Amino acid sequence: MIVRADKKARRLAMVILAGGLLLGVSLMLWVMPWVQRSLERQGRETALRALQVMTAIVFLSLAPFSVYLYWYGWRVVRSRRMPPPGTRVIRDTKVIEGDAAVTRGRLAMALAVILLAVSLLGGLYLPYHLGKVFGDRQSMPHSRIPAENSG
């Protein structure tokens, strides 16, 4: 059995992909240089805080995708069919049923759990660790080598 492609879903996917591509290019060409110049004028502590926030945003943005992937895998396991009934696809897709579908659904669920763990670890612990490592270095007085007595 084959699930036929949904033209509206394909069009929506292409619009989202093109929008994301344009947004990414725009950020890299215009916003990132502006942010870099702005941070160079600020102190180290402000730059560190900005890096922590950006790191958290990048990693935590993966969390909703991992939730969706888990939900999709759960639907596959429950229906014993991949793609599950009612799923819109962007290209003609052969339906997999039975144990093979359940195995793939469980794999999707496992990948979702790993992705969520990486997202939370990178989004919560990494900014904390960056602050601990680089924040401590900023607050530490610079060590000076004592001048040798020449006399």
Buried (B, 14 or more C-beta within 10 A) or exposed (E): EEBEBBEEBBEEBEEEEEEEEEEEEEEEEEEEEEEEEEBEEEEEEEBBBBBBEEBBEEBBEBBEEBBEBBEBBBBBBEBBBBBBEEBBBBEEBEBBEEEEBBBBBBEBBEBBEEBBEBBBEBBEEBBEEBBEEBBEEEEEEEEEEEEEEEE
